[in-house]
Amino acid sequence: MRPRTVFLSGASSGIGHALALEYARRGAHVALAARRKEPLEELARAIEGAGGKAFVVPVDVSDPAAVKEAVIAAERALGSLDMVVANAGIGHSGHAARLTMDSVNEIIDVNIRGAFATILAAVPIMLLQGHGHLVGVSSLAGRRGLPTSGAYSASKAALSVFLETLRIDLAPSKIRVTDVQPGFVATPMTEKNKHPMPFKWTRDKAARVIATRLERAPAMIAFPWQLTLATSFARLLPSWIYDRVVGGAADR
Ligand SMILES: NC(=O)c1ccc[n+]([C@@H]2O[C@H](COP(=O)([O-])OP(=O)(O)OC[C@H]3O[C@@H](n4cnc5c(N)ncnc54)[C@H](OP(=O)(O)O)[C@@H]3O)[C@@H](O)[C@H]2O)c1
C-alpha cells in the first residue's frame, strides 16, 4: 500500500519533518500539521519546489476540536486521506520526586489526548472512503516504565494499547492501524538528552524505514532491532530483576 495522500502531525521538526519529505519524494501529497507555521511553510516550499504538493495546517493537537477541523481541512485540500500519522509528541524526563502535575498534564495533552484526537478525527473519513491507514508514533519507551520517564513512558504505553484496540475494531472495515515504536532517533527532542542513546538512528533513516515498512501495514514497526529485542526481553523479566537492571539510571 503506497499512500497518495498523507496527514502528518508534528511535521515541523524531527521524525515528522523527515517523514513528510520522504512521502513527498515517494509521490504522495502531504498535509503538514504542527503549531509552528513558519517551519511548516518552509517545508511546504521545499516540497513544492521539488514538484510535490503540500498543504499547511497549523494546529495545536491538544485542542481536540481544532485537530478535527485540521484533519477535515486536509482531506478537503488533498481530496482524500489514505494515511494519517499521529506523530506529534513531547518528552520531558524527571525523577518521580520532582515530577509535577503540570508537566504530566502537558504530556497527557499532547501524547495521549492529541494523538487520540488525531486518529479519531480520521476514522469517519476513512470509513466513508472505505479504506485508510492510521499510524501512531509511540515508542519503545512505552514497553516498560523507564526510570525518570514515568509520564512519557506511560503516555506511549497508552497510545500503543489504544492503537491495538483500534486495529482490532477497525479490521473488518479495511482500515489498517500501525503502531510505530522507535528507539533513539537524532531529533530536537533527543538533542537535550545527557544519558547514552545506544543505536541512535538519523531521522532520515528512521523516515525511510518507517515509510517502507508501512507499505505492508503491519500491526507494529519497532526499531532498531537491538533495542526491540532488549525491550521485548525486558517485558518478560520479573519486576525484581528489571528494577535491578534499570534502577541505577533513576539516580540521575
Ligand atoms: N526522537 C526519538 O528518539 C523518539 C523515540 C521514540 C519515539 N519518538 C516519538 O516520535 C515523535 C516525534 O518526535 P521527534 O523526536 O521528531 O520530536 P521533535 O523533533 O521534538 O518533534 C516533535 C513535533 O511535535 C510537534 N508538536 C509538539 N507539541 C505539539 C502540539 N501541542 N500540537 C501540535 N504539534 C505539536 C512539534 O511541532 P511544534 O512545536 O511546531 O508544534 C514537532 O513538529 C514523538 O511522538 C516522540 O515521542 C521519538
The ligand as a Gaussian input file, in Angstrom:
#p B3LYP/6-31G(d) Opt

LIG

0 1
 N       13.414000      11.083000      18.786000
 C       13.319000       9.906000      19.396000
 O       14.330000       9.297000      19.817000
 C       11.960000       9.271000      19.566000
 C       11.931000       7.932000      20.039000
 C       10.704000       7.319000      20.199000
 C        9.543000       7.999000      19.889000
 N        9.595000       9.292000      19.449000
 C        8.328000       9.965000      19.159000
 O        8.381000      10.455000      17.837000
 C        7.516000      11.593000      17.726000
 C        8.295000      12.717000      17.049000
 O        9.366000      13.076000      17.919000
 P       10.673000      13.832000      17.431000
 O       11.810000      13.150000      18.060000
 O       10.620000      14.035000      15.981000
 O       10.480000      15.202000      18.228000
 P       10.606000      16.738000      17.780000
 O       11.670000      16.933000      16.780000
 O       10.633000      17.488000      19.062000
 O        9.203000      16.983000      17.038000
 C        8.002000      16.999000      17.736000
 C        6.936000      17.503000      16.798000
 O        5.687000      17.512000      17.523000
 C        5.086000      18.776000      17.329000
 N        4.258000      19.116000      18.492000
 C        4.616000      19.160000      19.790000
 N        3.577000      19.585000      20.532000
 C        2.553000      19.809000      19.678000
 C        1.226000      20.275000      19.832000
 N        0.713000      20.596000      21.047000
 N        0.445000      20.395000      18.738000
 C        0.935000      20.086000      17.513000
 N        2.185000      19.653000      17.296000
 C        2.979000      19.516000      18.377000
 C        6.240000      19.753000      17.173000
 O        5.845000      20.894000      16.427000
 P        5.521000      22.349000      17.033000
 O        6.479000      22.593000      18.139000
 O        5.700000      23.230000      15.845000
 O        4.095000      22.256000      17.471000
 C        7.198000      18.931000      16.327000
 O        6.863000      19.034000      14.967000
 C        7.077000      11.923000      19.140000
 O        5.780000      11.420000      19.362000
 C        8.074000      11.190000      20.010000
 O        7.568000      10.872000      21.277000
 C       10.775000       9.941000      19.286000

